[in-house]
Amino acid sequence: MKRSGWAMCAVTMVCLNMVWGQRSLDTIYANASKNVALFFPSPIRQAIVGSEDFVFSYDREEAGYFGLLQGVEGVDSNLLVITSDHRIYAYILKYAKKLPQLNHFIREGDGIGKIGPTKGLQVKEDSMKDETSHFDRISKLLLDGKPKNIMTKHKKGIRLRLEDMVYDGREVYLVLGIRNRSGIDFEVDRLEVFRVNGSSKRRASYQEIPLNPIHRYGMPKRIKDGEMVRIVCVMSKFVLGDKERLKLVLEELHGSRRMELRH
């Protein structure tokens, strides 16, 4: 567990000692083939699960109102969430092959307590900097290695390649390469990552779920003609199901060029 994870545990243990006995915790069931969505009344500031058998993904760059939960068969665990209004939510996590519920809409009254914005209860800024430095160190090591090729797409002189997927604790590092031989500079508008379930030909069963990067390393604003760049997207750990695929989308700013890469 990284320093920020330990810091959060220390923060919440103080609160849980005061509020844990007030009510029993609800149970949320998850598996690896479906995403269980949790919608909170306020943006998620921090979240942590007790076991690596479960993964809770949420937008850490721009605080969002929902997170996605997945889990594999193993021991029961727990989820702890602190929202931007300092409310604490806690749940028991269990694996289930068949899920009784896919969407959970959380109310303020479902929280187990609230912490004040005091200096001693907040995660220290240097812990967050340490985490960013850790992401940068791993990313640099990956880019220093020899490029690989998991999948590649060429279109109008632009090549988008997924070179590697590296799991490290609670994160996944996506190593990407972009080459521009189009004769025109390519201004990057967005580079997005999705997990795809089903076939686009059968829209009723087709689903695209965005995976928001925790951190980007080496992301350029412009790729000059003749230039090759390599970048790393750091994601919260995810596991693709048997019928799921990974999709990458690269779009041009002030232009119509668009690349889609599916794995």
C-alpha positions as CSV (number, residue, x, y, z in Angstrom):
1,M,0.0,0.0,0.0
2,K,1.4,3.4,-0.9
3,R,1.9,6.2,1.6
4,S,-1.4,7.9,0.6
5,G,-3.2,4.6,1.3
6,W,-1.6,4.4,4.8
7,A,-2.4,8.0,5.4
8,M,-6.1,7.5,4.5
9,C,-6.3,4.5,6.8
10,A,-4.9,6.5,9.6
11,V,-7.4,9.3,8.9
12,T,-10.4,7.0,8.8
13,M,-9.5,4.8,11.8
14,V,-10.0,7.8,14.0
15,C,-13.4,8.4,12.7
16,L,-14.4,4.7,12.6
17,N,-13.6,4.3,16.2
18,M,-16.3,6.8,17.0
19,V,-19.0,5.8,14.4
20,W,-18.6,2.1,13.6
21,G,-20.9,0.9,16.3
22,Q,-23.8,3.1,15.2
23,R,-25.1,0.8,12.4
24,S,-24.4,-2.4,10.6
25,L,-22.8,-2.0,7.2
26,D,-24.6,-2.8,3.9
27,T,-23.1,-5.4,1.6
28,I,-22.3,-4.9,-2.0
29,Y,-21.7,-7.8,-4.4
30,A,-19.3,-7.7,-7.3
31,N,-17.6,-10.0,-9.9
32,A,-15.1,-9.6,-12.7
33,S,-17.6,-9.8,-15.6
34,K,-19.8,-6.8,-14.8
35,N,-19.2,-3.3,-13.4
36,V,-21.2,-2.4,-10.3
37,A,-21.7,1.4,-10.2
38,L,-21.9,3.4,-7.0
39,F,-23.4,6.9,-7.3
40,F,-22.6,9.3,-4.4
41,P,-24.4,12.6,-3.5
42,S,-21.1,14.4,-3.5
43,P,-17.9,14.0,-5.5
44,I,-15.5,11.2,-4.3
45,R,-12.4,12.6,-2.7
46,Q,-10.8,9.3,-1.7
47,A,-11.6,5.6,-1.7
48,I,-9.8,2.5,-0.6
49,V,-10.6,-1.3,-0.5
50,G,-9.3,-3.7,2.0
51,S,-8.3,-6.5,-0.4
52,E,-6.7,-6.7,-3.8
53,D,-9.5,-9.1,-4.8
54,F,-11.7,-6.0,-5.3
55,V,-11.0,-2.9,-7.4
56,F,-12.9,0.4,-7.1
57,S,-12.2,2.9,-9.9
58,Y,-13.0,6.5,-9.8
59,D,-11.8,9.8,-11.3
60,R,-8.9,11.0,-9.2
61,E,-8.0,14.0,-11.4
62,E,-11.4,15.6,-11.5
63,A,-13.6,14.4,-8.6
64,G,-16.7,12.6,-9.9
65,Y,-19.9,11.4,-8.4
66,F,-19.5,7.7,-9.2
67,G,-17.1,4.8,-9.1
68,L,-17.0,1.3,-10.6
69,L,-16.5,-1.8,-8.5
70,Q,-15.3,-5.2,-9.7
71,G,-14.1,-8.3,-7.7
72,V,-12.9,-11.8,-8.1
73,E,-13.7,-14.8,-6.0
74,G,-11.9,-14.8,-2.7
75,V,-12.2,-13.5,0.8
76,D,-14.8,-10.8,1.8
77,S,-13.5,-7.2,2.0
78,N,-14.7,-3.7,2.7
79,L,-14.9,-0.4,0.9
80,L,-14.3,3.0,2.5
81,V,-15.2,6.3,0.7
82,I,-14.8,9.9,1.8
83,T,-16.6,12.5,-0.3
84,S,-15.7,16.1,-0.9
85,D,-18.2,17.2,1.9
86,H,-16.2,15.1,4.4
87,R,-18.8,12.4,4.7
88,I,-17.7,8.8,5.3
89,Y,-19.3,5.8,3.6
90,A,-18.4,2.2,4.3
91,Y,-19.6,-1.2,2.9
92,I,-18.8,-4.8,3.1
93,L,-17.7,-6.3,-0.2
94,K,-18.5,-9.9,-1.3
95,Y,-18.0,-11.9,-4.5
96,A,-21.1,-13.2,-6.3
97,K,-21.4,-15.1,-9.6
98,K,-24.8,-13.6,-10.1
99,L,-25.2,-10.0,-9.0
100,P,-28.4,-8.9,-7.3
101,Q,-27.9,-5.2,-8.2
102,L,-25.7,-3.3,-10.7
103,N,-26.4,0.3,-9.7
104,H,-26.3,1.7,-6.2
105,F,-27.5,5.2,-5.6
106,I,-26.1,6.4,-2.3
107,R,-27.8,9.0,-0.1
108,E,-26.3,11.3,2.5
109,G,-28.1,9.4,5.2
110,D,-26.3,6.2,4.2
111,G,-23.0,7.5,5.5
112,I,-21.5,6.3,8.8
113,G,-20.2,9.7,9.9
114,K,-18.5,12.9,9.0
115,I,-15.0,14.3,9.5
116,G,-14.1,17.9,9.8
117,P,-11.7,19.6,7.4
118,T,-9.0,19.8,10.1
119,K,-5.4,19.8,9.2
120,G,-4.6,16.6,11.1
121,L,-7.3,14.6,9.3
122,Q,-6.4,15.5,5.8
123,V,-4.0,13.6,3.6
124,K,-0.8,15.5,3.5
125,E,0.1,17.2,0.2
126,D,3.6,15.7,0.2
127,S,2.0,12.2,0.3
128,M,0.2,13.0,-3.0
129,K,3.4,14.3,-4.4
130,D,5.2,11.1,-3.4
131,E,2.5,9.1,-5.3
132,T,2.9,11.2,-8.4
133,S,6.7,10.8,-8.2
134,H,6.2,7.0,-7.9
135,F,4.1,7.0,-11.1
136,D,6.7,9.0,-12.9
137,R,9.5,6.7,-11.8
138,I,7.7,3.6,-13.0
139,S,6.7,5.3,-16.3
140,K,10.2,6.4,-17.0
141,L,11.5,2.8,-16.4
142,L,8.9,1.4,-18.8
143,L,9.8,4.0,-21.5
144,D,13.5,3.2,-21.1
145,G,12.7,-0.4,-22.1
146,K,12.5,-1.8,-25.7
147,P,9.1,-1.1,-27.3
148,K,6.7,-4.0,-27.7
149,N,3.6,-4.4,-29.8
150,I,0.3,-5.7,-28.4
151,M,-1.9,-4.0,-31.0
152,T,-1.4,-1.3,-33.7
153,K,-3.7,0.8,-35.9
154,H,-2.6,2.9,-38.9
155,K,-4.7,5.6,-40.5
156,K,-3.8,8.5,-42.8
157,G,-0.2,8.4,-41.8
158,I,-0.9,8.2,-38.0
159,R,0.1,5.1,-36.1
160,L,-1.3,4.3,-32.7
161,R,0.2,1.4,-30.8
162,L,-0.5,-0.2,-27.5
163,E,3.0,-1.4,-26.5
164,D,2.5,-2.9,-23.1
165,M,0.2,-3.3,-20.1
166,V,2.0,-3.6,-16.8
167,Y,0.3,-4.4,-13.5
168,D,1.9,-2.8,-10.4
169,G,-0.1,-3.2,-7.2
170,R,-3.4,-1.3,-7.5
171,E,-2.5,0.3,-10.9
172,V,-2.1,-0.7,-14.5
173,Y,0.4,1.1,-16.7
174,L,-0.6,1.4,-20.4
175,V,2.5,2.1,-22.6
176,L,1.5,3.8,-25.9
177,G,3.4,4.9,-29.0
178,I,2.1,7.5,-31.5
179,R,4.0,8.1,-34.8
180,N,3.1,10.9,-37.2
181,R,4.0,10.5,-40.9
182,S,1.0,12.3,-42.3
183,G,2.8,15.4,-43.6
184,I,0.9,17.5,-41.1
185,D,1.4,18.2,-37.4
186,F,-1.1,16.4,-35.2
187,E,-2.5,18.5,-32.2
188,V,-3.9,16.1,-29.6
189,D,-7.4,16.9,-28.4
190,R,-8.0,13.8,-26.3
191,L,-6.7,10.3,-25.7
192,E,-9.4,8.1,-23.9
193,V,-9.5,4.6,-22.7
194,F,-12.7,2.4,-22.6
195,R,-13.6,-1.1,-21.6
196,V,-16.0,-2.5,-24.2
197,N,-18.6,-5.2,-23.5
198,G,-20.6,-6.8,-26.4
199,S,-20.7,-6.1,-30.1
200,S,-21.4,-2.7,-31.7
201,K,-23.6,-4.6,-34.2
202,R,-25.9,-5.5,-31.4
203,R,-26.6,-2.2,-29.7
204,A,-28.9,-3.6,-27.1
205,S,-26.0,-5.5,-25.5
206,Y,-23.2,-3.1,-26.4
207,Q,-21.6,-1.1,-23.6
208,E,-18.6,1.3,-23.4
209,I,-17.3,2.2,-19.9
210,P,-14.7,5.0,-19.7
211,L,-11.5,4.3,-17.7
212,N,-10.2,7.6,-16.4
213,P,-6.4,7.8,-16.1
214,I,-4.9,8.5,-12.6
215,H,-1.8,10.0,-14.2
216,R,-0.3,10.6,-17.6
217,Y,3.4,10.7,-18.3
218,G,4.9,12.2,-21.5
219,M,1.6,13.3,-22.9
220,P,2.3,15.8,-25.7
221,K,0.0,18.6,-27.0
222,R,1.4,18.4,-30.5
223,I,3.0,15.5,-32.4
224,K,5.1,17.0,-35.3
225,D,5.2,15.5,-38.7
226,G,7.9,12.8,-38.7
227,E,7.9,12.6,-34.9
228,M,7.4,9.5,-32.7
229,V,6.3,9.8,-29.1
230,R,5.8,7.3,-26.3
231,I,3.5,8.0,-23.4
232,V,2.2,6.1,-20.3
233,C,-1.3,6.2,-18.9
234,V,-1.6,5.1,-15.3
235,M,-5.0,3.5,-14.6
236,S,-6.6,2.1,-11.5
237,K,-6.3,-1.6,-11.7
238,F,-8.9,-3.3,-13.8
239,V,-9.4,-6.9,-15.1
240,L,-11.1,-7.5,-18.4
241,G,-13.8,-10.2,-18.5
242,D,-13.8,-13.0,-21.1
243,K,-16.1,-11.0,-23.4
244,E,-14.6,-7.6,-22.7
245,R,-12.1,-5.6,-24.8
246,L,-10.0,-2.6,-24.4
247,K,-10.6,0.4,-26.7
248,L,-8.3,3.5,-27.1
249,V,-9.5,6.7,-28.9
250,L,-7.1,9.4,-30.1
251,E,-8.7,12.6,-31.5
252,E,-7.2,15.6,-33.2
253,L,-7.8,19.2,-32.0
254,H,-9.1,21.5,-34.7
255,G,-9.2,18.6,-37.2
256,S,-11.2,15.5,-38.1
257,R,-8.6,12.8,-37.7
258,R,-9.6,10.2,-35.2
259,M,-8.0,6.8,-34.3
260,E,-9.7,3.8,-32.6
261,L,-7.6,0.9,-31.3
262,R,-9.3,-2.2,-30.0
263,H,-7.7,-5.1,-28.1
